[in-house]
Amino acid sequence: MIDQNSQYNQLPKELDSVFSELEMNKHLRQAGIKKSFGFSCSYLFQLVFCLIFQHKNWF
């Protein structure tokens, strides 16, 4: 049986410390970026950030 991973366990753990040190959540809020439901803005930003360095895109 395959265990389902939490949505937050799928990104590299190193990003959490970097994003918290740079206070990315604070900067996203100051830029007026917010969502009402679904994945958080910080999670989506980290996902796109990872895709850039893996030479992948959404398609």
N, C-alpha and C positions, 0 to 999 in steps of 0.2 A: 504494500500500500504506500502511496506517495503522500507525504505530509505537505499540507499547504503552508507556505511561508507567509509571514506577515508582510504587508506592503512595505514596511520600513526595513526589512531584513534583506532586501534585494539590491541595495546600493552599497558601495564600498564603505566600510566603517571609518576610514580615514577622513571621508568627507564631513562626517558629523563634527569632528573636532575642528576642522578648518572653517566650516561654515559658522560654528558657534564662536570661534575666536574672532572672525571677521564681522560678526553680528549681522549676518545676511538677512535674518528675519526682520530685524529693525529697519534695515535699508529697504526691504521690499514693502513694508508697511508705510514708510515715509514716502515711497514712490507712488503710493495709492493703489498698490496691487493687492487685491483681496478676492476671496471666493466665498460663496455662500454654502456650498456643499461639495462633496467628493474629496479628492486628494487635496492636501494643503498646497499653498503656493510654494512654500519652501521645498517640499518634496518634488514638485514638478520642475522647479528650477534646478535642483540637484540632478534630476533625471536628464534634463537637456544638457547640463554641464558634463555629465558622464558620456553622453552620446557623442559630443564633440571630440573628446579625446579617444574614443573607440572607433572613430571614423565611420560612424553609423548615422542614420537619419530615421525619421518616423516612417518612411515608406519602405 
